[in-house]
Amino acid sequence: MPKPRSKKSFFFGIAVAALLLSGGGYGLWVAASGSSEQKKEIPSELLGKAKRRTIENRLHLTGEIAPVFSVDIKSEISGKVETVHVHTGQQVAKGAPLVTIDDSDLLTEKSGAQTEIDGAKLEVEKRRGNYERAKALFAEKLISKEVFANLEADLKISQNSLVKAEAKMRTVEDKLSKTRILAPADGTVLSINVNEGQVVVGATSVNSGIILMNFADLERLMIQTHVNQMDIGKIQEGSELSIAMPGPKEDSTSAKVEFIAPVASVKNNIKGFAVQAMIANNDPRLRPGMSVNLLLSLGKSQKAVSVPVSAVFREDDGQSFVFVRQNGKAEPRQVTVGISNFSFAEIVDGLAEGEEILLVHPKDTGNKG
């Protein structure tokens, strides 16, 4: 009658079978690590070497292209659009006509105002003549003071009427000047929102009136981005951002940070700070409204001795260390870490090029050394 197998052997066999199914040879190595000799053997897939690499730590951002100068063109007066002088995408110089508003009613109003001025001038001349004669008679005491005062008042009233008529004319002329809407600067027409013959409402305030067209200077572009509050301390005015250019050709241009919002805001449920950066050299591939990827270099080290970040461990006191393979064992060694990114960490001191290191902690391999 065979002896019953011990519970210890039974569970050991199950463990070995499970590890073989899930991890292949590596699982067997871990399960069989009860042998002190096998503990010294570290699988090659868990080992790496300290190599020299160029390491750059970069902050990845996304932003949107916007013109530095852009404006919504509105009419200051109400009226019918007589002529649209430009088309979408057209480049125009400062002062070039954009839209003309029909001025027929204003010309009629101007004619009426001119008539009022002419009449007021005649009235002033008449009243002035009466006043001058009355003044001479009053000096000779041939008319009463009351009569003289009345004639003097009549002259002043007529003069006041002339001033009002002239003011009315200036108002009409000002409105007429606004029937020709001119380009506020050198720039490009981005969009046109009205048609000839359409009646538009004048803008009496910033938020009123119909937008005739959108206008911008595309020679000066900037990037608007929103930086997470956890990363805003890494950016300062003057920081240079690299812009990944769209298209098959892998090239880039740069932008310099010129504004960081002093107060945090929430965008896409993320609290952060608005940042604006001026594009150094404009590129025709960059257009307003386009989204672009941005990179901010936080440090770069050329030909640095480095290891994968998974090989660097940190103690509670903040000290960093790696496990170096020596005589088949993993020996801990304190190191000084420099620049790091998502893949590699620079080892400033404590490790030489070519030394083998463990990519995971020994406790995760079953090898205690």
WORA-V87281 format. One record per residue. N is the residue number from 1. RES is the residue in one small letter. OMEGA is omega in radians with two decimals (none if undefined). Layout:
# WORA-V87281
n=N res=RES omega=OMEGA
n=N res=RES omega=OMEGA
This chain:
# WORA-V87281
n=1 res=m omega=-3.09
n=2 res=p omega=3.12
n=3 res=k omega=3.10
n=4 res=p omega=-3.14
n=5 res=r omega=-3.12
n=6 res=s omega=3.12
n=7 res=k omega=-3.12
n=8 res=k omega=3.13
n=9 res=s omega=-3.12
n=10 res=f omega=-3.11
n=11 res=f omega=3.08
n=12 res=f omega=3.11
n=13 res=g omega=3.11
n=14 res=i omega=-3.12
n=15 res=a omega=3.14
n=16 res=v omega=-3.14
n=17 res=a omega=-3.13
n=18 res=a omega=-3.13
n=19 res=l omega=3.08
n=20 res=l omega=-3.12
n=21 res=l omega=-3.03
n=22 res=s omega=-3.02
n=23 res=g omega=3.11
n=24 res=g omega=-3.09
n=25 res=g omega=3.14
n=26 res=y omega=3.12
n=27 res=g omega=3.12
n=28 res=l omega=3.14
n=29 res=w omega=3.13
n=30 res=v omega=-3.08
n=31 res=a omega=-3.09
n=32 res=a omega=-3.04
n=33 res=s omega=3.06
n=34 res=g omega=3.11
n=35 res=s omega=-3.12
n=36 res=s omega=-3.12
n=37 res=e omega=-3.14
n=38 res=q omega=3.12
n=39 res=k omega=-3.09
n=40 res=k omega=-3.11
n=41 res=e omega=-3.13
n=42 res=i omega=-3.12
n=43 res=p omega=-3.08
n=44 res=s omega=-3.12
n=45 res=e omega=3.11
n=46 res=l omega=-3.10
n=47 res=l omega=3.06
n=48 res=g omega=3.13
n=49 res=k omega=3.03
n=50 res=a omega=-3.11
n=51 res=k omega=3.08
n=52 res=r omega=-3.14
n=53 res=r omega=2.95
n=54 res=t omega=-3.07
n=55 res=i omega=3.09
n=56 res=e omega=3.06
n=57 res=n omega=-3.05
n=58 res=r omega=3.05
n=59 res=l omega=-3.11
n=60 res=h omega=-3.14
n=61 res=l omega=2.97
n=62 res=t omega=-3.13
n=63 res=g omega=-3.13
n=64 res=e omega=3.12
n=65 res=i omega=3.09
n=66 res=a omega=3.07
n=67 res=p omega=3.09
n=68 res=v omega=3.11
n=69 res=f omega=3.05
n=70 res=s omega=-3.08
n=71 res=v omega=3.01
n=72 res=d omega=-3.12
n=73 res=i omega=3.10
n=74 res=k omega=3.04
n=75 res=s omega=3.11
n=76 res=e omega=3.12
n=77 res=i omega=3.07
n=78 res=s omega=3.13
n=79 res=g omega=-3.13
n=80 res=k omega=3.10
n=81 res=v omega=-3.13
n=82 res=e omega=-3.09
n=83 res=t omega=2.95
n=84 res=v omega=-2.98
n=85 res=h omega=-3.03
n=86 res=v omega=3.06
n=87 res=h omega=-3.11
n=88 res=t omega=-3.13
n=89 res=g omega=-3.10
n=90 res=q omega=3.05
n=91 res=q omega=-3.10
n=92 res=v omega=3.10
n=93 res=a omega=3.11
n=94 res=k omega=3.14
n=95 res=g omega=3.12
n=96 res=a omega=-3.13
n=97 res=p omega=3.10
n=98 res=l omega=-3.10
n=99 res=v omega=3.02
n=100 res=t omega=3.09
n=101 res=i omega=3.13
n=102 res=d omega=-3.07
n=103 res=d omega=-3.08
n=104 res=s omega=-3.11
n=105 res=d omega=-3.13
n=106 res=l omega=3.08
n=107 res=l omega=3.07
n=108 res=t omega=3.12
n=109 res=e omega=3.13
n=110 res=k omega=3.11
n=111 res=s omega=3.11
n=112 res=g omega=3.13
n=113 res=a omega=3.12
n=114 res=q omega=3.10
n=115 res=t omega=3.11
n=116 res=e omega=3.14
n=117 res=i omega=3.14
n=118 res=d omega=3.13
n=119 res=g omega=-3.14
n=120 res=a omega=3.12
n=121 res=k omega=3.10
n=122 res=l omega=-3.14
n=123 res=e omega=3.12
n=124 res=v omega=3.13
n=125 res=e omega=3.13
n=126 res=k omega=-3.11
n=127 res=r omega=3.13
n=128 res=r omega=3.10
n=129 res=g omega=3.12
n=130 res=n omega=-3.11
n=131 res=y omega=-3.12
n=132 res=e omega=3.11
n=133 res=r omega=-3.14
n=134 res=a omega=-3.13
n=135 res=k omega=3.13
n=136 res=a omega=3.14
n=137 res=l omega=3.14
n=138 res=f omega=3.10
n=139 res=a omega=3.11
n=140 res=e omega=-3.14
n=141 res=k omega=3.13
n=142 res=l omega=3.03
n=143 res=i omega=-3.09
n=144 res=s omega=3.10
n=145 res=k omega=-3.12
n=146 res=e omega=3.12
n=147 res=v omega=3.13
n=148 res=f omega=-3.13
n=149 res=a omega=3.13
n=150 res=n omega=3.12
n=151 res=l omega=3.09
n=152 res=e omega=3.12
n=153 res=a omega=3.11
n=154 res=d omega=3.12
n=155 res=l omega=-3.12
n=156 res=k omega=3.11
n=157 res=i omega=3.13
n=158 res=s omega=3.10
n=159 res=q omega=3.11
n=160 res=n omega=3.10
n=161 res=s omega=3.10
n=162 res=l omega=3.11
n=163 res=v omega=3.13
n=164 res=k omega=-3.14
n=165 res=a omega=3.12
n=166 res=e omega=3.10
n=167 res=a omega=3.10
n=168 res=k omega=3.12
n=169 res=m omega=3.13
n=170 res=r omega=3.11
n=171 res=t omega=3.13
n=172 res=v omega=-3.14
n=173 res=e omega=3.09
n=174 res=d omega=3.10
n=175 res=k omega=3.12
n=176 res=l omega=3.13
n=177 res=s omega=-3.12
n=178 res=k omega=3.06
n=179 res=t omega=3.05
n=180 res=r omega=-3.10
n=181 res=i omega=-3.01
n=182 res=l omega=3.12
n=183 res=a omega=-3.11
n=184 res=p omega=-3.13
n=185 res=a omega=2.98
n=186 res=d omega=-3.12
n=187 res=g omega=-3.06
n=188 res=t omega=3.07
n=189 res=v omega=-3.10
n=190 res=l omega=3.14
n=191 res=s omega=3.10
n=192 res=i omega=-3.00
n=193 res=n omega=-3.12
n=194 res=v omega=3.09
n=195 res=n omega=3.08
n=196 res=e omega=-3.10
n=197 res=g omega=-3.14
n=198 res=q omega=3.09
n=199 res=v omega=-3.11
n=200 res=v omega=3.12
n=201 res=v omega=-3.13
n=202 res=g omega=3.13
n=203 res=a omega=3.09
n=204 res=t omega=3.09
n=205 res=s omega=-3.07
n=206 res=v omega=-3.03
n=207 res=n omega=-3.12
n=208 res=s omega=3.11
n=209 res=g omega=-3.13
n=210 res=i omega=3.09
n=211 res=i omega=3.14
n=212 res=l omega=-3.13
n=213 res=m omega=3.06
n=214 res=n omega=-2.99
n=215 res=f omega=-3.13
n=216 res=a omega=3.02
n=217 res=d omega=-3.08
n=218 res=l omega=3.08
n=219 res=e omega=3.13
n=220 res=r omega=-3.10
n=221 res=l omega=3.08
n=222 res=m omega=3.10
n=223 res=i omega=3.06
n=224 res=q omega=-3.14
n=225 res=t omega=-3.13
n=226 res=h omega=-3.03
n=227 res=v omega=3.12
n=228 res=n omega=-3.11
n=229 res=q omega=3.12
n=230 res=m omega=-3.08
n=231 res=d omega=-3.01
n=232 res=i omega=3.13
n=233 res=g omega=-3.14
n=234 res=k omega=-3.08
n=235 res=i omega=3.05
n=236 res=q omega=3.12
n=237 res=e omega=-3.08
n=238 res=g omega=3.10
n=239 res=s omega=-3.11
n=240 res=e omega=3.12
n=241 res=l omega=3.07
n=242 res=s omega=-3.11
n=243 res=i omega=3.06
n=244 res=a omega=-3.07
n=245 res=m omega=3.10
n=246 res=p omega=3.10
n=247 res=g omega=-3.09
n=248 res=p omega=-3.12
n=249 res=k omega=-3.11
n=250 res=e omega=3.05
n=251 res=d omega=-3.08
n=252 res=s omega=2.97
n=253 res=t omega=-3.03
n=254 res=s omega=3.07
n=255 res=a omega=-3.11
n=256 res=k omega=-3.12
n=257 res=v omega=-3.14
n=258 res=e omega=-3.13
n=259 res=f omega=3.01
n=260 res=i omega=-3.09
n=261 res=a omega=-3.14
n=262 res=p omega=-3.09
n=263 res=v omega=-3.14
n=264 res=a omega=3.07
n=265 res=s omega=-3.12
n=266 res=v omega=3.09
n=267 res=k omega=-3.09
n=268 res=n omega=3.11
n=269 res=n omega=3.11
n=270 res=i omega=3.11
n=271 res=k omega=-3.12
n=272 res=g omega=-3.06
n=273 res=f omega=3.09
n=274 res=a omega=-3.13
n=275 res=v omega=3.09
n=276 res=q omega=3.14
n=277 res=a omega=-3.14
n=278 res=m omega=3.11
n=279 res=i omega=-3.05
n=280 res=a omega=-3.12
n=281 res=n omega=-3.09
n=282 res=n omega=-3.14
n=283 res=d omega=-3.10
n=284 res=p omega=3.11
n=285 res=r omega=3.13
n=286 res=l omega=-3.08
n=287 res=r omega=-3.14
n=288 res=p omega=3.14
n=289 res=g omega=-3.11
n=290 res=m omega=3.05
n=291 res=s omega=-3.13
n=292 res=v omega=3.06
n=293 res=n omega=-3.09
n=294 res=l omega=3.09
n=295 res=l omega=3.06
n=296 res=l omega=3.14
n=297 res=s omega=3.14
n=298 res=l omega=-3.14
n=299 res=g omega=-3.11
n=300 res=k omega=3.13
n=301 res=s omega=-3.12
n=302 res=q omega=3.06
n=303 res=k omega=-3.14
n=304 res=a omega=3.00
n=305 res=v omega=-3.01
n=306 res=s omega=3.10
n=307 res=v omega=3.03
n=308 res=p omega=-3.09
n=309 res=v omega=3.14
n=310 res=s omega=-3.11
n=311 res=a omega=-3.10
n=312 res=v omega=-3.13
n=313 res=f omega=-3.09
n=314 res=r omega=3.10
n=315 res=e omega=-3.12
n=316 res=d omega=-3.13
n=317 res=d omega=3.09
n=318 res=g omega=3.13
n=319 res=q omega=3.13
n=320 res=s omega=3.12
n=321 res=f omega=3.06
n=322 res=v omega=3.06
n=323 res=f omega=-3.10
n=324 res=v omega=3.12
n=325 res=r omega=3.10
n=326 res=q omega=-3.11
n=327 res=n omega=3.10
n=328 res=g omega=3.13
n=329 res=k omega=3.09
n=330 res=a omega=-3.11
n=331 res=e omega=3.13
n=332 res=p omega=3.11
n=333 res=r omega=3.14
n=334 res=q omega=-3.13
n=335 res=v omega=3.04
n=336 res=t omega=-3.07
n=337 res=v omega=3.09
n=338 res=g omega=-3.13
n=339 res=i omega=3.09
n=340 res=s omega=3.02
n=341 res=n omega=-3.08
n=342 res=f omega=-3.03
n=343 res=s omega=-3.00
n=344 res=f omega=3.10
n=345 res=a omega=3.09
n=346 res=e omega=3.06
n=347 res=i omega=-3.08
n=348 res=v omega=-3.09
n=349 res=d omega=3.05
n=350 res=g omega=-3.09
n=351 res=l omega=-3.13
n=352 res=a omega=3.11
n=353 res=e omega=3.08
n=354 res=g omega=3.12
n=355 res=e omega=3.14
n=356 res=e omega=-3.14
n=357 res=i omega=3.12
n=358 res=l omega=-3.08
n=359 res=l omega=3.09
n=360 res=v omega=3.12
n=361 res=h omega=-3.13
n=362 res=p omega=-3.13
n=363 res=k omega=3.11
n=364 res=d omega=3.12
n=365 res=t omega=-3.04
n=366 res=g omega=3.14
n=367 res=n omega=-3.11
n=368 res=k omega=-3.13
n=369 res=g omega=none
